[in-house]
Amino acid sequence: MAVKKILTIDKYEKQLRTKTEPVKKITKELKQLFQDIKDTIEANPAVGLAAPQIGVMKRIFGVRLGYKDDQPENEDMQPPIILINPEILEEAPEVERGWDACLSIPGMMGYTERNLKIRVRYMDEDGKTQEREFEGFDARAVQHEIDHLNGVLFTDRLANLGDLYVYVKDAKGKRKPVPYPEAVRRAAEATDGAVPVIPALPSSKK
């Protein structure tokens, strides 16, 4: 198993905002990359991971399908699948406001609007062209990962800073999302160091 280091915006924002290159041929090295992406997703655990998040600037990502917001922690998730050179062919006009989070922006989450249904053309791990429809959270996850391939972060899709949240620990040690402006205010008011350092806010493409 090869679990890779995940690049984060505090040190690698420029690289994470760089568009990736299409894959022309499935090679032995790429097959190892497919496995590395799967292993890294499983180890975190995560819903998805794009190649640039581990420093490989190729149009490849892995994603778990069938994830549910209310999924119990002890319930097994589906194994990730690999999509290569994905292209969105159709987007349903209906959009939904939902949460986005990212391994490359640790300690944060936000609410964005994304299309409820999309149809995507991509290559599978064997180099065969596939077309598939994704709906609901699957569509959200796939759109999130395609954004990564285009150098776009979920923070670019926030309507305003009020839609961005920082995870802080409450008195019982449980992580709780707090609006970013409030978290910054709490940190500024803290005098005893009890409030954790607020993660840096990524620059926006808007």
C-alpha positions, 0 to 999 in steps of 0.5 A: 500500500502506498499512502501519499502525502496530501498537498495543502493550501498553506504551502502548495496553493500555487500548485493546487491552482494549476490546471492538469494535463490530460492522460494520453496512454495508460502506463505501468506508472499510471496504474501505480498512481491509480492504486496510490490514489485509492490507498490514500483515500482509504487511509484518510478516509475520504470521499475523493482525491485528485491526482494534483492533491498528491503532486501529480498534474494529470487529469485523474481522480478517485471517488467513492460513490454512494456516500450518505451524509448520515452514514454511520462511522462504522458502516463500510463505504464503497471502494473508490473508482478512478476517472481519467480525463473526465469531461462533463457533457450535460448538467441538469439545471437544478442545483442544490446547496450542500457542504464541500470539504477538502483534504487540501484545506484541512479544518474547514468546510463550506456550503456551495451550490452544485448541479444535482445531476451531471453526465460525464465522459471519462476513461476507466483504469483499462483505458476504455471510454465510459459515459455515466450519469451521477446524481445527488451527492455523487454528482457533487463529489465528482464536480468537486474533483473535476474542479481540482483538475482545473485548479479550482478549490471549493472556496472559490464557489462560496457565495460569501465568507458566511458560507465558510466554516472552521472546525473547532473543539467544544468543551467536550473535545468534539469538533464543531463547525463555526462560521469563519468570521466568528472563529476569527473573532473568537481567536482575536478575543482569546487571551489564554491560547485556548482557541485553536489557530484559525487556518489560513483562508485560500485566495479566491479566483473570483 
